[in-house]
Amino acid sequence: MRATHHFLSDAEITTIKGYVPQACGFYDHMGFKVESRSELDDQGQPYPVLHLRRA
């Protein structure tokens, strides 16, 4: 995250990372399921991406 969000402080990054489990729970609640996971983003960077589908 630091590589692309250099404008964020360490405290802000920590807060954002705290939302990730909540976001996953939200999408699950809204009827989405993880179809696959990529360890790299579209630019080949090591930022995991979850591919969701509507259940």
N, CA, C and O atoms as CSV, one atom per row, in Angstrom:
chain,resi,resn,atom,element,x,y,z
A,1,MET,N,N,0.824,-1.184,0.000
A,1,MET,CA,C,0.000,0.000,0.000
A,1,MET,C,C,0.872,1.253,0.000
A,1,MET,O,O,0.529,2.253,-0.630
A,2,ARG,N,N,1.972,1.198,0.690
A,2,ARG,CA,C,2.865,2.354,0.772
A,2,ARG,C,C,3.340,2.785,-0.617
A,2,ARG,O,O,3.517,3.978,-0.863
A,3,ALA,N,N,3.547,1.832,-1.523
A,3,ALA,CA,C,4.065,2.154,-2.858
A,3,ALA,C,C,3.098,3.013,-3.664
A,3,ALA,O,O,3.529,3.848,-4.459
A,4,THR,N,N,1.811,2.819,-3.472
A,4,THR,CA,C,0.822,3.562,-4.255
A,4,THR,C,C,0.103,4.639,-3.475
A,4,THR,O,O,-0.535,5.507,-4.070
A,5,HIS,N,N,0.193,4.603,-2.161
A,5,HIS,CA,C,-0.522,5.567,-1.322
A,5,HIS,C,C,0.452,6.307,-0.411
A,5,HIS,O,O,0.261,6.377,0.803
A,6,HIS,N,N,1.490,6.852,-1.017
A,6,HIS,CA,C,2.542,7.537,-0.260
A,6,HIS,C,C,2.033,8.728,0.534
A,6,HIS,O,O,2.707,9.194,1.452
A,7,PHE,N,N,0.862,9.221,0.195
A,7,PHE,CA,C,0.281,10.384,0.861
A,7,PHE,C,C,-0.394,10.025,2.183
A,7,PHE,O,O,-0.783,10.919,2.936
A,8,LEU,N,N,-0.540,8.728,2.478
A,8,LEU,CA,C,-1.162,8.298,3.728
A,8,LEU,C,C,-0.107,8.099,4.820
A,8,LEU,O,O,1.011,7.657,4.557
A,9,SER,N,N,-0.491,8.434,6.031
A,9,SER,CA,C,0.405,8.194,7.167
A,9,SER,C,C,0.334,6.723,7.574
A,9,SER,O,O,-0.568,5.998,7.154
A,10,ASP,N,N,1.282,6.294,8.388
A,10,ASP,CA,C,1.256,4.911,8.889
A,10,ASP,C,C,-0.019,4.634,9.663
A,10,ASP,O,O,-0.584,3.545,9.565
A,11,ALA,N,N,-0.474,5.611,10.431
A,11,ALA,CA,C,-1.707,5.443,11.212
A,11,ALA,C,C,-2.913,5.254,10.294
A,11,ALA,O,O,-3.785,4.434,10.581
A,12,GLU,N,N,-2.970,6.003,9.198
A,12,GLU,CA,C,-4.087,5.868,8.257
A,12,GLU,C,C,-4.060,4.505,7.578
A,12,GLU,O,O,-5.108,3.889,7.383
A,13,ILE,N,N,-2.888,4.036,7.221
A,13,ILE,CA,C,-2.775,2.719,6.596
A,13,ILE,C,C,-3.234,1.632,7.558
A,13,ILE,O,O,-3.925,0.695,7.158
A,14,THR,N,N,-2.856,1.755,8.813
A,14,THR,CA,C,-3.283,0.776,9.819
A,14,THR,C,C,-4.796,0.762,9.922
A,14,THR,O,O,-5.403,-0.306,10.000
A,15,THR,N,N,-5.423,1.953,9.922
A,15,THR,CA,C,-6.889,2.043,9.996
A,15,THR,C,C,-7.537,1.385,8.777
A,15,THR,O,O,-8.516,0.651,8.912
A,16,ILE,N,N,-6.987,1.648,7.582
A,16,ILE,CA,C,-7.549,1.074,6.362
A,16,ILE,C,C,-7.461,-0.445,6.392
A,16,ILE,O,O,-8.417,-1.137,6.042
A,17,LYS,N,N,-6.319,-0.956,6.810
A,17,LYS,CA,C,-6.152,-2.413,6.886
A,17,LYS,C,C,-7.144,-3.013,7.868
A,17,LYS,O,O,-7.553,-4.163,7.705
A,18,GLY,N,N,-7.538,-2.254,8.886
A,18,GLY,CA,C,-8.528,-2.721,9.844
A,18,GLY,C,C,-9.905,-2.894,9.229
A,18,GLY,O,O,-10.716,-3.671,9.732
A,19,TYR,N,N,-10.179,-2.177,8.143
A,19,TYR,CA,C,-11.486,-2.269,7.493
A,19,TYR,C,C,-11.608,-3.471,6.565
A,19,TYR,O,O,-12.719,-3.865,6.209
A,20,VAL,N,N,-10.497,-4.052,6.174
A,20,VAL,CA,C,-10.546,-5.145,5.207
A,20,VAL,C,C,-11.441,-6.290,5.674
A,20,VAL,O,O,-12.293,-6.724,4.898
A,21,PRO,N,N,-11.297,-6.805,6.901
A,21,PRO,CA,C,-12.212,-7.873,7.327
A,21,PRO,C,C,-13.670,-7.421,7.333
A,21,PRO,O,O,-14.562,-8.204,7.008
A,22,GLN,N,N,-13.915,-6.167,7.699
A,22,GLN,CA,C,-15.286,-5.653,7.689
A,22,GLN,C,C,-15.831,-5.589,6.264
A,22,GLN,O,O,-16.998,-5.899,6.025
A,23,ALA,N,N,-14.985,-5.188,5.327
A,23,ALA,CA,C,-15.418,-5.115,3.932
A,23,ALA,C,C,-15.770,-6.504,3.417
A,23,ALA,O,O,-16.778,-6.676,2.731
A,24,CYS,N,N,-14.952,-7.487,3.742
A,24,CYS,CA,C,-15.243,-8.863,3.318
A,24,CYS,C,C,-16.571,-9.322,3.899
A,24,CYS,O,O,-17.365,-9.963,3.212
A,25,GLY,N,N,-16.808,-9.000,5.149
A,25,GLY,CA,C,-18.079,-9.349,5.781
A,25,GLY,C,C,-19.256,-8.660,5.118
A,25,GLY,O,O,-20.317,-9.262,4.949
A,26,PHE,N,N,-19.075,-7.399,4.740
A,26,PHE,CA,C,-20.130,-6.651,4.058
A,26,PHE,C,C,-20.501,-7.307,2.736
A,26,PHE,O,O,-21.679,-7.533,2.459
A,27,TYR,N,N,-19.480,-7.619,1.907
A,27,TYR,CA,C,-19.762,-8.229,0.606
A,27,TYR,C,C,-20.389,-9.604,0.752
A,27,TYR,O,O,-21.244,-9.982,-0.049
A,28,ASP,N,N,-19.979,-10.357,1.761
A,28,ASP,CA,C,-20.597,-11.647,2.036
A,28,ASP,C,C,-22.063,-11.445,2.404
A,28,ASP,O,O,-22.933,-12.167,1.918
A,29,HIS,N,N,-22.332,-10.475,3.253
A,29,HIS,CA,C,-23.699,-10.172,3.675
A,29,HIS,C,C,-24.567,-9.739,2.483
A,29,HIS,O,O,-25.765,-10.022,2.447
A,30,MET,N,N,-23.957,-9.057,1.515
A,30,MET,CA,C,-24.691,-8.577,0.348
A,30,MET,C,C,-24.845,-9.658,-0.722
A,30,MET,O,O,-25.389,-9.396,-1.796
A,31,GLY,N,N,-24.369,-10.870,-0.432
A,31,GLY,CA,C,-24.603,-11.980,-1.334
A,31,GLY,C,C,-23.476,-12.284,-2.306
A,31,GLY,O,O,-23.666,-13.039,-3.260
A,32,PHE,N,N,-22.310,-11.706,-2.073
A,32,PHE,CA,C,-21.167,-11.995,-2.939
A,32,PHE,C,C,-20.312,-13.089,-2.315
A,32,PHE,O,O,-20.199,-13.182,-1.092
A,33,LYS,N,N,-19.724,-13.901,-3.150
A,33,LYS,CA,C,-18.825,-14.963,-2.703
A,33,LYS,C,C,-17.502,-14.821,-3.444
A,33,LYS,O,O,-17.462,-14.365,-4.586
A,34,VAL,N,N,-16.433,-15.214,-2.787
A,34,VAL,CA,C,-15.123,-15.175,-3.422
A,34,VAL,C,C,-15.060,-16.294,-4.451
A,34,VAL,O,O,-15.210,-17.469,-4.115
A,35,GLU,N,N,-14.837,-15.922,-5.698
A,35,GLU,CA,C,-14.721,-16.902,-6.767
A,35,GLU,C,C,-13.264,-17.323,-6.940
A,35,GLU,O,O,-12.977,-18.494,-7.188
A,36,SER,N,N,-12.364,-16.382,-6.812
A,36,SER,CA,C,-10.942,-16.680,-6.909
A,36,SER,C,C,-10.158,-15.554,-6.244
A,36,SER,O,O,-10.709,-14.513,-5.887
A,37,ARG,N,N,-8.878,-15.789,-6.090
A,37,ARG,CA,C,-8.002,-14.813,-5.467
A,37,ARG,C,C,-6.716,-14.730,-6.282
A,37,ARG,O,O,-6.143,-15.751,-6.662
A,38,SER,N,N,-6.275,-13.516,-6.543
A,38,SER,CA,C,-5.004,-13.292,-7.222
A,38,SER,C,C,-4.037,-12.705,-6.212
A,38,SER,O,O,-4.381,-11.766,-5.494
A,39,GLU,N,N,-2.854,-13.239,-6.150
A,39,GLU,CA,C,-1.851,-12.714,-5.222
A,39,GLU,C,C,-1.245,-11.407,-5.720
A,39,GLU,O,O,-0.664,-10.647,-4.945
A,40,LEU,N,N,-1.387,-11.149,-7.034
A,40,LEU,CA,C,-0.863,-9.925,-7.630
A,40,LEU,C,C,-2.002,-9.117,-8.238
A,40,LEU,O,O,-2.985,-9.682,-8.718
A,41,ASP,N,N,-1.866,-7.785,-8.214
A,41,ASP,CA,C,-2.872,-6.955,-8.869
A,41,ASP,C,C,-2.626,-6.922,-10.376
A,41,ASP,O,O,-1.722,-7.600,-10.866
A,42,ASP,N,N,-3.414,-6.147,-11.115
A,42,ASP,CA,C,-3.309,-6.111,-12.572
A,42,ASP,C,C,-1.978,-5.573,-13.075
A,42,ASP,O,O,-1.611,-5.815,-14.225
A,43,GLN,N,N,-1.253,-4.853,-12.239
A,43,GLN,CA,C,0.051,-4.328,-12.616
A,43,GLN,C,C,1.194,-5.240,-12.169
A,43,GLN,O,O,2.366,-4.891,-12.305
A,44,GLY,N,N,0.840,-6.411,-11.636
A,44,GLY,CA,C,1.851,-7.357,-11.195
A,44,GLY,C,C,2.439,-7.043,-9.831
A,44,GLY,O,O,3.451,-7.623,-9.438
A,45,GLN,N,N,1.809,-6.128,-9.110
A,45,GLN,CA,C,2.277,-5.759,-7.779
A,45,GLN,C,C,1.717,-6.733,-6.744
A,45,GLN,O,O,0.658,-7.321,-6.965
A,46,PRO,N,N,2.409,-6.911,-5.624
A,46,PRO,CA,C,1.984,-7.902,-4.621
A,46,PRO,C,C,0.838,-7.406,-3.723
A,46,PRO,O,O,0.961,-7.359,-2.499
A,47,TYR,N,N,-0.278,-7.037,-4.370
A,47,TYR,CA,C,-1.472,-6.614,-3.649
A,47,TYR,C,C,-2.581,-7.605,-3.981
A,47,TYR,O,O,-3.138,-7.555,-5.078
A,48,PRO,N,N,-2.910,-8.496,-3.065
A,48,PRO,CA,C,-3.922,-9.518,-3.345
A,48,PRO,C,C,-5.265,-8.909,-3.756
A,48,PRO,O,O,-5.684,-7.875,-3.236
A,49,VAL,N,N,-5.913,-9.569,-4.687
A,49,VAL,CA,C,-7.205,-9.136,-5.194
A,49,VAL,C,C,-8.171,-10.304,-5.066
A,49,VAL,O,O,-7.872,-11.419,-5.492
A,50,LEU,N,N,-9.325,-10.040,-4.481
A,50,LEU,CA,C,-10.380,-11.044,-4.413
A,50,LEU,C,C,-11.337,-10.811,-5.577
A,50,LEU,O,O,-11.792,-9.689,-5.798
A,51,HIS,N,N,-11.636,-11.858,-6.310
A,51,HIS,CA,C,-12.578,-11.792,-7.420
A,51,HIS,C,C,-13.898,-12.328,-6.879
A,51,HIS,O,O,-13.990,-13.486,-6.470
A,52,LEU,N,N,-14.914,-11.475,-6.881
A,52,LEU,CA,C,-16.206,-11.814,-6.300
A,52,LEU,C,C,-17.236,-12.104,-7.380
A,52,LEU,O,O,-17.137,-11.630,-8.512
A,53,ARG,N,N,-18.208,-12.883,-7.002
A,53,ARG,CA,C,-19.376,-13.121,-7.866
A,53,ARG,C,C,-20.613,-13.060,-6.992
A,53,ARG,O,O,-20.560,-13.340,-5.794
A,54,ARG,N,N,-21.701,-12.700,-7.591
A,54,ARG,CA,C,-22.974,-12.651,-6.871
A,54,ARG,C,C,-23.467,-14.068,-6.698
A,54,ARG,O,O,-23.584,-14.806,-7.677
A,55,ALA,N,N,-23.752,-14.453,-5.501
A,55,ALA,CA,C,-24.183,-15.827,-5.222
A,55,ALA,C,C,-25.630,-16.038,-5.633
A,55,ALA,O,O,-26.164,-17.135,-5.473
